[in-house]
Amino acid sequence: MAESVYKVVELVGTSTVSWEKAAAAAISLASKSLRDLRVAEVTQLDMHIVDGKVAAYRAKVNLSFKYESGDSLDKVSAPKVSAPKKAPRAKAAPAPEMAVEEAAPKKAAKKGKRKPAKG
């Protein structure tokens, strides 16, 4: 048998019916984007409770899939997902710093304020 490498991902499936259906939901959805699924290990079962009643069954599943042959370890059999495109940033107008500095003494002069004497 040839050597193989597998990737393991953790998923949580939910169902209002049972833990079995919750685990199956996680695997069913994962199978739409991952190839060569191999083993699913249920690691935890719990329930979501609302008003004292079971609202949902939850199954935490470790799911393994095989790396495609010939690929490096960085390339798995999962599809490539591109990063969302960023909206272009608007360029800010340069701050009119000189206008602010020049306006301050004129306002002070209009109010009759004197500059302190040097020395």
BELDA-V332978 format. One record per residue. N is the residue number from 1. RES is the residue in three letters. SS is DSSP state (H for helix, E for strand, L for the rest). Layout:
<<N | RES | SS> <N | RES | SS>>
This chain:
<<1 | MET | L> <2 | ALA | L> <3 | GLU | L> <4 | SER | L> <5 | VAL | L> <6 | TYR | E> <7 | LYS | E> <8 | VAL | E> <9 | VAL | E> <10 | GLU | E> <11 | LEU | E> <12 | VAL | E> <13 | GLY | E> <14 | THR | E> <15 | SER | E> <16 | THR | L> <17 | VAL | L> <18 | SER | L> <19 | TRP | H> <20 | GLU | H> <21 | LYS | H> <22 | ALA | H> <23 | ALA | H> <24 | ALA | H> <25 | ALA | H> <26 | ALA | H> <27 | ILE | H> <28 | SER | H> <29 | LEU | H> <30 | ALA | H> <31 | SER | L> <32 | LYS | L> <33 | SER | L> <34 | LEU | L> <35 | ARG | L> <36 | ASP | L> <37 | LEU | E> <38 | ARG | E> <39 | VAL | E> <40 | ALA | E> <41 | GLU | E> <42 | VAL | E> <43 | THR | E> <44 | GLN | E> <45 | LEU | E> <46 | ASP | E> <47 | MET | E> <48 | HIS | E> <49 | ILE | E> <50 | VAL | E> <51 | ASP | L> <52 | GLY | L> <53 | LYS | E> <54 | VAL | E> <55 | ALA | E> <56 | ALA | E> <57 | TYR | E> <58 | ARG | E> <59 | ALA | E> <60 | LYS | E> <61 | VAL | E> <62 | ASN | E> <63 | LEU | E> <64 | SER | E> <65 | PHE | E> <66 | LYS | E> <67 | TYR | L> <68 | GLU | L> <69 | SER | L> <70 | GLY | L> <71 | ASP | L> <72 | SER | L> <73 | LEU | L> <74 | ASP | L> <75 | LYS | L> <76 | VAL | L> <77 | SER | L> <78 | ALA | L> <79 | PRO | L> <80 | LYS | L> <81 | VAL | L> <82 | SER | L> <83 | ALA | L> <84 | PRO | L> <85 | LYS | L> <86 | LYS | L> <87 | ALA | L> <88 | PRO | L> <89 | ARG | L> <90 | ALA | L> <91 | LYS | L> <92 | ALA | L> <93 | ALA | L> <94 | PRO | L> <95 | ALA | L> <96 | PRO | L> <97 | GLU | H> <98 | MET | H> <99 | ALA | H> <100 | VAL | H> <101 | GLU | H> <102 | GLU | H> <103 | ALA | H> <104 | ALA | H> <105 | PRO | H> <106 | LYS | H> <107 | LYS | H> <108 | ALA | H> <109 | ALA | H> <110 | LYS | H> <111 | LYS | L> <112 | GLY | L> <113 | LYS | L> <114 | ARG | L> <115 | LYS | L> <116 | PRO | L> <117 | ALA | L> <118 | LYS | L> <119 | GLY | L>>
